Amino acid sequence: MRCFRVSASLALVVVVFVIAAFASHKNENLYYVSSKLASADEAIHSVCVVPGEMQLTKLGMKGKEGMEKESEEWANALQRIVESHLKAAQVEVVSSAISPDQLDANPDAQQLVLQVQKSYDGVAAQLEKHPKDIKKDRFSLGDEVAILPCSAKSDALVFFHAEGDVLTGGKKAFALLVKTVQEANLRISFVDAKTGDVLALIRIQREGDRFEKNPEKAYGKALDREFKKIKIGGYTAVAKKK
């Protein structure tokens, strides 16, 4: 009988930790819009999606481990989802010669994309630290963004980045005790395709394993809501008369 009581107590402790771990899960969506986009001085009806930078990291009992193949598959899935929901928001997706497959076959275009991505990376750190300054129109990549083949036909360039931590079986069990969670952060930036001005930033945080196993369910509805909030495509705000 005493053994049974110990087992029952242990089971209760485990259940409590499980509930606490899941209760602490936080799914969060945030968006920031420039004054130009908010006031409809600028509108986004067409975009060129720049191939994203994605990184999944396996967290095991022995530490961190890269997931190169899984990261590539995740990146391709996320790009398809982002483009699909942009189209659903009535935003035309222009892909003039900078899809991943096209870049592999065109070194010159690849260098142009790398050059623009480098410019974005130089601004990204400040976007992360001071996202509210987007409203004050303080961030720009400069007009070199216009060198991309798709810029001429697009209102905005879309940059998206994501990082995710994936727990192994042993780490998942240990995580229940220390409240470590499996999570991913997705960031999508809209940049004027001619001037390089940052027009909007969307952040989506997801916890649990859905972001890897079923990214459409993890991000689909959130993307629809955030695209509506920043007023792009079919949600474009009507410019105020001056």
C-alpha positions, -999 to +999 in steps of 0.1 A: +000+000+000+029+024+009+045+018-026+012+026-042+009+059-023+045+069-034+037+061-070+004+080-068+022+110-053+049+109-080+023+107-107+005+138-092+038+157-092+044+148-129+009+159-138+013+192-120+046+198-139+030+189-172+001+213-166+025+241-156+046+235-186+018+237-210+001+266-192+033+286-196+033+282-234+030+315-251+018+322-286+023+358-294+017+380-325+030+415-328+031+440-356+046+474-363+037+497-392+053+528-406+033+561-407+034+560-445+017+526-446-007+534-418-019+566-434-021+549-468+004+573-483+019+541-495+001+508-503+013+472-508-005+454-536+024+435-550+055+420-533+087+401-541+095+375-515+133+373-509+143+337-500+143+334-462+169+324-437+156+297-414+174+277-387+161+247-367+183+236-338+179+203-320+182+206-282+192+172-266+207+162-233+242+166-248+236+201-261+227+218-294+229+202-328+222+217-362+194+204-384+205+214-419+181+192-439+151+199-417+159+237-417+158+237-456+125+218-456+111+241-430+123+272-450+106+259-482+074+252-463+073+286-446+079+304-479+050+285-495+028+294-466+037+331-465+032+334-502-001+315-501-015+338-474-002+369-491-022+359-522-052+352-500-049+388-488-051+398-525-014+407-527+003+397-560+035+377-554+061+386-580+090+360-583+111+374-611+142+353-612+149+350-574+132+318-564+156+294-547+158+272-578+163+301-601+191+316-580+209+282-580+210+285-618+219+322-619+250+332-600+246+369-609+211+371-596+223+352-565+249+379-558+223+406-561+201+389-536+230+384-512+239+421-515+204+431-506+201+406-478+234+420-464+218+454-463+188+440-446+209+422-420+226+455-412+192+470-403+176+439-388+194+442-354+180+477-349+145+465-359+147+439-332+159+464-306+136+493-315+106+480-335+084+508-323+106+532-343+092+518-375+062+540-369+086+570-370+100+559-404+135+556-390+147+525-409+158+521-445+180+497-465+186+524-491+176+525-528+200+497-537+171+474-532+160+484-566+188+463-582+167+431-577+150+420-609+116+419-592+118+453-576+105+472-606+073+452-606+068+452-568+055+476-542+075+459-515+102+433-508+094+407-482+122+394-459+114+366-435+135+349-409+128+322-384+146+303-357+132+272-339+143+250-311+133+213-314+135+191-283+146+154-284+127+127-265+150+129-235+151+166-234+113+168-236+110+147-205+136+169-187+119+200-200+088+192-179+108+198-148+127+229-158+099+244-180+120+244-211+098+247-242+100+240-279+095+273-296+101+292-328+101+329-338+090+341-372+097+377-384+084+391-416+095+426-428+080+446-457+105+470-474+097+496-501+110+480-533+122+513-547+134+534-517+143+506-492+122+522-464+109+497-439+071+497-440+061+470-416+073+442-393+054+412-381+066+389-353+049+356-346+061+334-317+049+298-314+055+271-288+050+234-289+058+212-318+032+223-343+055+250-359+077+222-372+053+194-378+024+215-392+035+250-400+003+259-418-017+253-386+009+271-366+011+302-387-018+303-412-045+321-392-020+343-375-007+355-409-042+363-421-048+384-390-015+403-391-018+410-429-052+425-421-039+446-393-011+461-414-036+468-442-020+453-472-036+440-504-074+437-501-071+453-466-054+485-478-065+516-459-081+545-478-058+575-479-071+605-460-077+637-479-053+664-472 
